[in-house]
Amino acid sequence: MVEQMISLLGAAMILVAYAGQQLKKLQPDKLLYIILNLIGAIILAVVAYRVRQTGLTLVEVSWAAISAFALIRYFQKK
């Protein structure tokens, strides 16, 4: 039950970032957008790994890696 609540939090973070970007409230190169995607993807990757969902684990680890790269680029520009 707790794990499911945590996974819902991770999914919500990614969906908030996506909706914010679609509604022109968040820009993909801004810190909040990057952090929401990174933390959400890490949460979902851990949960997917724990329940042995290989495909979902691959997607979420990739999502987290892309977000981590975006975070590195964000701080390099500053």
N, C-alpha and C positions, 0 to 999 in steps of 0.2 A: 504493500500500500504506500509506504513512504517513498519507495523507488519510483512508483508511478507518479506520485506528486512531484518529485524532483524532475522526472522526464517531462511532465507538463510544463514546468517552469522553463526548462531548456527550450522546448518547442515555442512557448509563448515569447521568449526573448527573440528568437529568430523571426517569428511572425510579426512582432512589433517593429523590428528593424525593416523588414520587407514592406509592411504596410506604410510605415513612415516614409520610406523612400518613394513608394508609389504615389503617396498623397503629397509629395514634395515638402514634407516636414523634416526629413532627415536626408542628408547627402551621403553617398557611399564613401566619400573621402573624409568624413568627420569622425571623430573619436567615438562618440556614442554609438554610431552605427556599427563600427568595427568591433567595439567591445561587446555589444549585444550579440553579434554573430559569433564571435570567438567563444564567449562563455557558454552561450546556448549550444553551440556545436560540441564543445568539450563535454558538457553534461550529457548530451544525447549519445556521444561516442562511448562514454563510459557505461551508460545504461545498456546500449546495444551490445557492447562487448560482454558485459556480465550475463546477458541472456543468450549469448552466442548467435547473434544476428549478423553474420559476416557481411552481407551486402550493405546493410545499414551502417555497420561499423566503418566500412570503407568510405561511404558517402560522408559520414560525419567527421571522420579523421581528415579527409580531404578538405571539407568545409573549414575545419579548424585550422588546418595548415595554410589555406588561402587567406583566412582572416588574420593569422599570425604574420604572414608576409605583408599584408596590408597595414598591420600595426607597426611593423618595422619600418615600412616606407613612410608612414605618418610621422614617426619620430625622427627619421632622417631628414625630412623636410623642415622640421622645426629648428 
